[in-house]
Structure formats: C-alpha cells, structure tokens
Amino acid sequence: MTKNILFIMFDQLRFDYLSCAGHPHLQTPHIDRLAGLGVRFTNCYVQSPICGASRMSFYTGRYVHSHGAAWNNFPLKVGERTLGDHLREIGMEAWLIGKTHMKADEQGMKILGLSEDGVIGARVAQCGFDVFERDDGLWPEGPDGPYDTKPSPYNDYLKSTGYKGENPWHDYANSALEGEDEIASGWLMQNAGKPANVAEEDSETAWLTSRAIDFVDSHAHGAPWLCHLSYIKPHWPYIAPSPYHDMYGPNQVTPVQRRDTELDDPHPVYAQFTKNAVGRAFARDEVRRAVIPTYMGLIKQCDDQLGRLFAHLEATGRMQDTMIVVTSDHGDYLGDHWLGEKGLFHEASVKIPLIVYDPSPEADATRGTTCDALVESIDLAATFIEAAGGEVPGHIVEGRSLLPFLQGTPPAEWRDYAISEYDYSATPMCANLGLAPRDARLFMIADGRWKFIHAEGGFRPMLFDRDADPEEFNDLGASEAHAAIIDDMYARLGDWARREAQRTTISDAQIERMRKGGRRKGILLGLYDGSEVEEELTIHIRGKVGARPDPHNV
C-alpha cells in the first residue's frame, strides 16, 4: 500500500508543452523521467477549463454540476466532502502547499457556527486541507483595491529576504526593470522577454519547492500524508527570472493552430471569446512571439525545480513509498483558435497532462507506458482514496480509480465519454450576449472521435469530428448531415444529467440493508386482518392493553 501521496499541480500548463508529450523544442527531463517510472495518460480532461471550478472538481472528485462552485470565487458550499475528509477517515493526513483558488462558503459556515479559528472550520475554509503554506499567487492591485485580500505568505517571504515595497510580488517577482529603477510590469506582455527582477531562488516556483522540501523533512515520521503541491506558474503574468527569460526564442514557437475559416459565421459564444481582450491580444503575432518563449521558460524552470524536489525525495527515501502525480488545472490557448487563456473546449484548453507514478510492485508492469483511456480529473480523488487503502464512496465521489490502469489490469468497462462544463455568467461575454446568468453555461462531451458542446441560452450546439479534423477547425454543429450524431450526443448528455449525484448522505449498500428490515421494524401497511403475514410480525399489535408481550423475548 502507498504510504504517501505527492499531488503536484501546475497552473495553466498545456498537455503538449512537455518533451515526453512531443514538444519539439521544450525539454522537460525530470517530468519525462517520472513518466518513465509511471504511466502517462494521454486523454485526460478537466471538469471545467477555469481555475476555481476545475480545482473544486479535483478536490471533491465530483462534477461541477454536483459541487456547484462553477467559476473562480464561487464558494464551495459547506457540506461538500473533499479529499481531506475522505483520507482522514482512513488515517491519511491531507496538506496544502501553494494554490487552491478555494473560496469559503462564509454564509454557510456562519449558519453552522463554524469559525476558521477552529480546526474543523479551518479545514472547511481551506477545501479540506490542513495548510502548510497557502498562496494563491494572484496579488495584483487596482484602483479599487487588491484582487485577493488574504495575506500573502510569498510577499512576506520576499520582504523578509530584503525586497522592498508593499507588493514585491508585483514589483520584483512579476516585473522587470526598465532603466535603473522603473517597473516593467509583467501585466504588459511586451515585457515578457525581460528578466523578472527577482533572484531565481526567490521566485515563486523555487519558493514553493523549498516549502515542499521543508514539508517532507518535517513529516518524515508519523501518519501517512497526501501533500498537494500546487504551483502558481506557468500561469500569467508571463514573465520569468533569469536565466529562464531568454532560454527560448521566437524561432522555437510552434506554428499557431488557427484558420481564418473559424471566423466565418462562427458560433455566437465562440465569437464572443475571440473578441474578448485576451483573444484579441493573442490574435497578434507579436504577442505570441513575446509570450510563448517566456511560457516555455517558466515550464523549464518548473521542471528544473521538480528535479531538485525529486533528488530530495531520493535522498530521504521517500521516492520508494510515495505516489507522485503531475498534472494541471487546465491548459492555455496561446493564440490557437483565435483565443487566449482558457475557457472553451478545444484540446489546448480542456485537455491536461497527467502522469502517475505508483511505487508499489503491482505497478511494475506498466512503468514507462502511456494510456489512452478517457480519463477525467475527478478520477484522481478516487485513485488517492484507493491507494491509501480505502474504499471509494461511489455515492459521493463520481470519478473512478486509475489503479487498475497503473497495475496492468484495466477494467472491463470504462467510460465512453468525458464531460466538461463551463459557466461564463460572471464574464463580459455573458453580458454581451444578453444572457441571464443561468443561461451562460456550456457542456462538453468528448468520446475520442466526436467533441460536442451544448450551449444553454437557445444557441445551436458545436460539434467537431476529431478523426477528420484533429485540430478542431471545422464546427459541424449546424450541419444537417450530422443531425444523428448530435441527437446521440444529446441522449448522452441527458443520461449524464440524470445520474444520481445529490444523494451523498447514504450509499446504495446502506439502502439495500435498510430494505432487508422490511416489516420487522414495525410498519405494517396493506394488511386487512393480519393473516397476510407471519404471526410474529403482528404480535405487538394484538392482546390486552398494557399487557402485550415483548416481541424480542418471544
């Protein structure tokens, strides 16, 4: 049985920006080495291509449709069971280092009298984790105040190390210098190729790695643990410390995946995303030439820091008893399909890297292999519970354990399609389309060949044939020739929507046990004179008042 679990997540790391995934220029030897020790899953989809909603699905093992935290800063409601809750029940601790994007359900906590000052309240507010070091990595300030009002441990670290000012996260770690002392902010993508004004060892990626090493050393003994090491990069602002700022150049930027025909009579929702600020920016070639080499440099730094961490695990003996997972919360369009950031369902956005190293002997047969099964991010919660020796509570956790794939015994039946959802009600695109918040929702079904997107609000669907059109350039959602495929996808969406997802307080097995009691628990409906059932079932309703026998002693 696995003793520990190291659950590593990078923010906004594309599935194809690793050398083991075939990138022609970017070398990631340490992640590649982990893939050589484990299994690389080539068809893993997130449950939502946006940070907060995706992470809440990772941490609960449940679809967005179930947990309800459908966008950034939508609170995860009190009562949703998380990884920490499941693992503690079977004797494993759950710790956080880095980012969760968790927004606490403050109103729900208030109703229940839960305070963040207590252990239980703190865990509810921190997505079920005990916090070793939480830093969500977004500390910008605007005219109306900061984006995130929580204290920043990283800013505290920078100040303690000698970086000056109120927000060294911006002034140093995410900005360069212009001249002697002018800020060249990372928010301006023209500055992407400049070196961040921070020593590499003090950058966010290196700092979180150091904290992970501190965690491993401080938890060398005691209870088994899951440590969620959640890196902030390569998420924007796109700026990297030296020497990573200029390791790659525009000549190593792979060709953009887009066509002019995508903009001919486009789906209205897709059209709005191409017109938003990030889409317009990444439609400019100079933006891609500036940003993508830096994005690659940030990934290279992430890989180098994993090499540092893995070396420490080797030296301390933890590599032999720790399951290690490397993944991402979503991808990054980087200009593909005339889009930037994430949010829609092209592969660049919704597909993620997933590498799982299982140190147990049962996994020896699959080391260094790839698996093309349709995997969802919610499968990790089930995998961790089973790896820790528990039984996956299927009435709560909607994912399925990947251990059979890791151990060379794939299940006879597996899912036929993957689901992802996106709620864009909080975005300008919703307002531009004149939609009510409840209508600004998208649902994706991907079955390996077909990728189907249903759009609420009265819009037609989107459809891509990935066999004939692997780059997803040609939207067939209005094609009468594909009406049967669309009907089949709607049937699948209906099946999925009718799943039992809200009965989380009682399992099927408990219900089956309840049925066995039947009339022996005192409810006798449908009788006329009692002759319809065994005599012992009616003994407690016969006899003289106050003198009926105790049925337990009969």
Secondary structure, 3 states (H helix, E strand, C coil): CCCEEEEEEECCCCCCCCHHHCCCCCCCHHHHHHHHHCEEEEEEECCCCCHHHHHHHHHHCCCHHHHCCCCCCCCECCCCCCHHHHHHHCCCEEEEEECCCCCECHHHHHHHCCCCCCHHHHHHHCCCCEEEEECCCCCCEECCEECCCCCCHHHHHHHHHCCCCCCHHHHHHCEEEECCCEEEECCCHHHCCCEECCCHHHCHHHHHHHHHHHHHHHCCCCCCEEEEEECCCCCCCCCEECCHHHCCCHHHCCCCCCCHHHHCCCCHHHHHHHHCHHHHHHCCHHHHHHHHHHHHHHHHHHHHHHHHHHHHHHHHCHHHCEEEEEEECCCCCCCHHHCCCCCCCCHHHHEEEEEEECCCHHHHHHCCEEECCCEECCHHHHHHHHHCCCCCCCCCCCCCCCHHHHCCCCCCCCCCCEEEEEECCCCHHHHHCCCCHHHCEEEEEECCCEEEEEECCCCCCEEEECCCCCCCCCCCCCCHHHHHHHHHHHHHHHHHHCCCCCCCCCCHHHHHHHHHHHHHHCCCCCCCCCCCCCHHHCHHHCCCCCCCCCHHHC
